[in-house]
Amino acid sequence: MRYLLFLGFLTLLGCHQKKRPIQHHTAVVPIKEVVFEGLNRPWSMAFLSEDEALVTEKNGNLLKIDLRSKTKKIIKGFPTDLTDSIGAIHIGDNSGIYEVLLHPDFSTNRRIYFSYAAKKRGVGKTTKFVMAQLENDSLTDIQPILVAEPFTYINYHYGGGMTIGPDQKLYLTVGERLFWEHDEPPLPIAQDVTDPRGKIHRFNLDGSIPQDNPKLGPNAVPSIYALGIRNTQGITVQPETGRLWFTEHGTIQGDELNILQPGANYGWPNVTTGRLRSQDYKPPKLEGVIFTNPTWFWHHTVAPTGLHFYTGEEFPAWKNNLFVPGLSQGSLWRFHIEGDTLKSAEELFLDSRVRSRKVAQSPGRKLYILTDSEDGQIIRIKPKAITK
């Protein structure tokens, strides 16, 4: 009798389980969608609207691109001192067109800022930043902001990054231009405040120098805001805090993320989280100098470039996360940050690596990356729902 009652209990239990509704869970995963291609090593992207953007090609032109019609126009009137596109032939030459940036009041004043490698006959090349008016797909009223002299024939480490801070100031990055440390002068370039190279500079939006810039000495270049920089290609604003974050290229490892501080010395080449190329080079001892440590550094080479804080809604879990693309190994990193502290790091798209130069966000807060190749692409990172 007890055995029959037990069988009856199991039968009732089975019936009850069969009637239980099946639970479905929907997950959102990121996927890539190519929205434009055929670009010659695109570097930077500044949105004019949700579907139109200015795009720089390192080895090409300043373009206006329509993402909807898949068309592009060359912006006319680019400065004639742009270096030849040697990089299209010789991959080691980093010359070309770099950042493009809109003035906060672009809709009324039509002002843009851009950077590029400028040439001077018989002297060499250097990083140059200018502002101009954009009218009818042409540049007019071109005015220099910073020409990072001296000109040299060295092909590397121009910098070229730009952003506008919450203080409505223009921040510019200039690389130190050397490849080998044994070519450093007695006082290393990035440590010499009379030399604009290897620094981050700060200007007013009209190209003048702010009165409250750090005072770094009687002969210091007055636009210098921070020093000890090897080669910063990306700088951006953290919306939650208003702080400026920038990437830094190391040599053998030594790639970093830093928070910009006025007057800070980030150490190159005296201190690095990696190794120097010139193993026999010994940087001079600098008395009384305090070096600022990086906020994060990688233990392998990443070659980080144009970073961006995500503020969109398509990926709620990514809100206010920092995205950092890399040239080496084609990496794309996502960092969860609380205040000034990186709490976690995730490398995305491990199965589809692509050299990436820039992360950008549209006015509608869609997320994009630019790929660094002679057939460069604009890729949208979009959500795809998966039911489990």
C-alpha positions in Angstrom: 0.0 0.0 0.0 2.8 2.4 0.9 4.5 1.5 -2.4 1.4 2.4 -4.4 1.0 5.7 -2.5 4.7 6.6 -3.3 4.1 5.9 -7.0 1.0 8.1 -6.9 3.0 10.9 -5.3 5.7 10.7 -8.1 3.0 10.7 -10.8 1.4 13.9 -9.3 4.9 15.5 -9.0 5.6 14.7 -12.6 2.4 16.2 -13.8 3.1 19.4 -11.8 6.6 19.7 -13.3 5.2 19.3 -16.9 2.9 22.2 -16.4 5.7 24.5 -15.2 6.3 27.3 -17.8 9.6 27.3 -19.6 11.7 30.3 -18.7 13.4 32.1 -21.6 16.3 34.6 -21.0 17.3 37.2 -23.5 20.9 38.3 -23.6 22.4 41.2 -25.6 25.7 40.6 -27.3 27.8 43.0 -29.4 28.3 42.4 -33.1 30.2 44.3 -35.8 28.5 45.8 -38.8 30.7 47.4 -41.6 28.9 50.7 -42.5 31.6 52.2 -44.8 34.8 50.9 -46.4 37.5 51.9 -48.9 39.2 54.4 -46.7 43.0 54.9 -46.7 43.9 54.3 -43.0 41.2 56.4 -41.4 42.4 58.1 -38.2 39.6 60.3 -36.7 35.8 60.9 -37.1 33.8 64.0 -36.1 30.0 63.7 -36.6 28.2 66.5 -38.3 24.9 64.7 -37.8 23.7 61.1 -37.2 24.5 60.1 -40.8 27.3 62.6 -41.8 30.8 62.9 -40.4 34.2 64.4 -41.2 36.8 61.6 -41.4 40.6 61.9 -41.7 42.6 59.4 -43.7 46.2 59.3 -42.5 47.5 58.5 -45.9 44.7 60.3 -47.8 42.4 63.3 -47.4 40.0 65.0 -45.1 36.6 63.7 -46.1 32.9 64.2 -45.6 31.2 60.9 -45.4 27.5 60.1 -45.7 26.9 56.8 -43.9 23.4 56.5 -45.4 24.2 56.9 -49.1 27.7 55.4 -48.7 29.3 58.4 -50.4 32.3 60.5 -49.7 33.6 64.0 -50.7 37.1 65.3 -50.4 37.2 68.6 -48.4 38.9 71.1 -50.6 41.6 73.6 -49.5 43.7 71.4 -47.2 47.0 73.1 -46.3 49.6 72.6 -49.0 52.4 71.8 -46.5 50.9 68.4 -45.7 53.7 65.8 -46.0 53.6 63.3 -48.9 51.8 60.1 -48.1 55.0 58.1 -47.8 53.3 55.9 -45.2 51.3 54.3 -48.0 54.5 52.9 -49.3 56.8 52.8 -46.2 54.7 51.5 -43.3 57.2 52.9 -40.8 56.4 56.5 -41.7 53.7 57.8 -39.4 53.3 61.1 -41.3 49.8 62.0 -42.5 46.5 63.6 -41.3 45.5 62.9 -37.7 42.6 64.3 -35.6 39.6 66.3 -36.7 37.4 68.0 -34.1 34.4 70.3 -34.2 34.2 73.6 -32.2 31.4 73.4 -29.6 29.5 76.1 -31.5 30.2 74.6 -35.0 26.6 74.9 -36.1 26.9 78.7 -35.9 30.6 79.5 -36.4 31.6 76.5 -38.8 35.0 76.2 -37.1 36.9 72.9 -37.0 40.3 71.9 -35.7 42.7 69.3 -37.3 46.2 68.1 -37.0 48.7 66.7 -39.5 52.4 66.2 -40.3 53.6 69.4 -42.0 56.7 69.6 -44.2 59.2 72.4 -44.7 61.5 72.1 -47.6 65.1 71.3 -46.7 64.3 71.1 -43.0 61.9 68.1 -42.4 58.6 67.5 -40.8 56.7 68.2 -37.6 53.3 68.0 -36.0 51.0 70.9 -36.8 47.6 71.9 -35.4 45.3 74.4 -37.2 41.8 75.8 -37.0 39.7 76.7 -40.1 36.2 77.5 -41.3 34.3 74.7 -43.1 32.0 76.2 -45.8 30.5 74.4 -48.8 32.9 71.4 -48.3 36.0 73.7 -48.4 38.4 75.0 -45.8 38.9 78.8 -45.5 40.5 81.1 -42.9 43.1 78.5 -42.0 45.1 79.6 -38.9 47.9 77.7 -37.2 47.6 77.0 -33.5 50.8 75.1 -32.8 53.7 74.1 -35.0 55.8 71.8 -32.9 59.3 72.9 -34.1 62.0 71.9 -34.7 61.3 70.2 -38.0 63.2 66.9 -38.4 63.4 64.0 -40.9 62.5 61.5 -38.3 59.4 59.5 -39.3 57.9 58.6 -36.0 55.8 59.6 -33.0 53.9 62.8 -34.0 51.1 62.5 -31.5 48.3 64.5 -33.1 45.5 63.8 -30.6 43.0 66.5 -29.6 40.0 67.0 -27.4 38.0 69.9 -25.8 37.9 69.7 -22.1 34.9 70.7 -19.8 36.8 73.9 -19.2 36.3 74.7 -22.9 40.0 74.6 -23.6 41.7 72.8 -26.5 44.1 70.0 -25.5 46.7 68.8 -28.0 49.2 66.0 -27.9 52.7 66.0 -29.5 55.0 63.0 -29.6 58.7 63.3 -28.9 59.6 62.1 -32.5 62.5 59.7 -31.7 62.6 56.0 -32.3 65.9 55.2 -30.5 66.6 56.5 -27.0 70.3 56.8 -27.8 69.4 59.7 -30.1 68.2 61.7 -27.1 70.0 65.0 -26.3 71.6 65.4 -22.9 68.3 66.7 -21.5 65.7 64.3 -23.1 63.2 66.0 -25.4 60.1 65.1 -23.4 61.8 66.5 -20.3 62.8 69.8 -21.9 60.2 72.5 -21.3 61.7 74.7 -23.9 60.9 72.1 -26.6 57.2 71.5 -27.5 57.7 67.9 -28.4 56.8 65.1 -26.0 54.1 67.2 -24.3 50.4 67.9 -23.9 49.5 71.5 -24.7 46.5 73.6 -23.7 45.0 76.5 -25.7 41.9 78.6 -25.7 39.4 77.8 -28.4 40.5 80.9 -30.4 44.1 79.6 -30.4 45.5 81.9 -27.7 47.2 80.6 -24.6 45.3 80.4 -21.3 46.6 82.6 -18.5 46.1 79.8 -15.9 48.4 77.2 -17.7 51.1 75.7 -15.4 54.2 77.9 -14.9 57.1 75.6 -15.8 59.9 78.1 -15.9 60.9 81.4 -17.6 61.9 79.8 -20.9 59.2 77.2 -21.0 56.8 76.9 -24.0 53.8 78.6 -22.5 51.2 76.2 -24.0 52.7 73.1 -22.2 50.2 71.6 -19.8 52.0 68.3 -19.0 55.3 66.7 -20.0 57.3 63.4 -20.1 55.1 62.1 -23.0 56.5 59.6 -25.5 53.6 59.4 -28.1 50.0 60.1 -27.1 47.5 59.6 -30.0 44.3 59.6 -28.0 42.9 61.9 -25.4 39.2 62.2 -24.2 36.9 63.5 -21.5 35.3 61.3 -18.8 31.7 62.6 -18.7 31.1 61.6 -15.1 34.1 63.4 -13.6 35.3 65.8 -16.3 38.8 64.3 -16.1 40.9 63.9 -19.2 42.3 60.5 -19.9 45.0 59.8 -22.5 46.7 56.7 -24.0 50.5 56.4 -24.2 52.6 54.3 -26.6 55.4 52.5 -24.9 58.4 50.9 -26.6 58.8 47.3 -25.6 55.6 47.0 -23.6 55.1 50.2 -21.6 51.7 51.1 -23.1 49.7 53.2 -20.6 46.4 54.9 -19.6 46.9 58.2 -17.8 44.8 60.9 -16.2 45.9 64.3 -17.2 47.0 66.6 -14.4 48.3 70.2 -14.8 52.1 70.4 -14.7 52.4 66.6 -14.3 55.6 64.8 -15.5 54.8 61.3 -16.9 58.4 60.3 -16.8 59.5 59.4 -20.4 62.2 58.3 -20.9 63.4 58.3 -17.3 60.7 56.0 -16.1 58.6 53.5 -18.1 56.5 50.4 -17.3 58.2 48.7 -20.3 61.8 48.6 -21.6 63.8 50.9 -23.7 64.8 50.1 -27.3 68.4 51.3 -26.7 69.5 48.9 -24.0 72.7 50.8 -23.4 70.9 54.1 -22.9 70.9 55.6 -19.4 68.7 58.6 -18.9 70.1 61.5 -16.9 69.2 61.9 -13.2 66.8 64.8 -12.8 67.0 66.3 -9.4 63.8 67.3 -7.6 61.5 65.9 -10.3 58.4 64.0 -9.3 57.0 61.6 -11.8 53.3 60.7 -12.1 52.5 57.0 -12.3 50.1 55.7 -15.0 46.6 54.8 -14.0 46.9 51.5 -15.9 49.5 49.7 -18.0 49.6 46.6 -20.0 52.1 43.8 -19.6 52.1 43.2 -23.4 52.2 45.5 -26.4 48.8 47.0 -27.3 49.7 50.3 -29.1 46.6 52.1 -27.7 45.1 54.9 -29.8 41.9 57.0 -29.8 39.9 56.2 -26.7 36.3 57.1 -25.8 33.9 56.9 -22.9 30.6 55.3 -23.9 27.4 57.0 -22.9 24.8 55.3 -25.1 21.8 53.2 -24.3 22.2 50.2 -26.6 24.5 48.5 -24.1 23.2 49.5 -20.6 25.9 47.4 -18.9 28.6 49.5 -20.7 27.4 52.9 -19.6 30.3 55.2 -18.8 32.8 52.5 -19.6 36.1 53.4 -21.3 36.8 51.9 -24.8 40.4 51.7 -26.0 41.4 50.4 -29.4 44.8 49.1 -30.2 47.0 48.7 -33.3 49.0 45.7 -32.1 47.1 42.5 -32.4 44.0 44.4 -33.3 42.6 44.6 -29.8 39.6 46.5 -28.4 39.4 47.0 -24.7 36.5 47.8 -22.4 37.3 49.2 -18.9 34.8 49.5 -16.0 35.9 52.5 -14.0 34.8 53.9 -10.7 36.2 57.4 -10.1 39.8 57.1 -11.0 40.1 53.4 -10.4 39.9 50.7 -13.2 37.8 47.9 -11.7 37.8 45.5 -14.6 39.1 45.1 -18.1 37.7 43.0 -20.9 39.1 42.5 -24.4 36.3 42.3 -27.0 36.0 40.5 -30.3 38.8 38.0 -29.7 37.7 36.0 -32.8 37.7 39.0 -35.2 40.7 41.2 -34.3 41.4 44.3 -36.5 43.9 47.1 -36.1 41.8 50.0 -34.8 42.7 53.7 -34.7 39.7 55.3 -33.1 36.5 54.7 -31.1 33.8 57.3 -31.9 30.2 57.9 -30.8 27.4 59.5 -33.0 25.0 62.2 -31.7 22.5 59.3 -31.3 25.1 57.6 -29.1 25.8 54.7 -31.5 29.3 53.2 -31.1 31.8 53.0 -34.0 35.4 52.1 -34.6 37.8 53.0 -37.4 40.1 50.3 -38.7 43.7 51.1 -39.7 44.3 49.6 -43.2 44.7 50.7 -46.8 41.1 49.5 -47.2 40.0 51.0 -43.9 36.5 50.6 -42.6 34.0 52.3 -40.3 32.4 49.6 -38.2 29.4 50.0 -36.0 29.2 48.0 -32.8 25.6 47.1 -32.4 23.6 44.9 -30.0 22.1 41.5 -31.0 19.5 39.8 -28.9 20.0 36.1 -28.2 17.3 34.1 -26.5 18.6 31.3 -24.2 
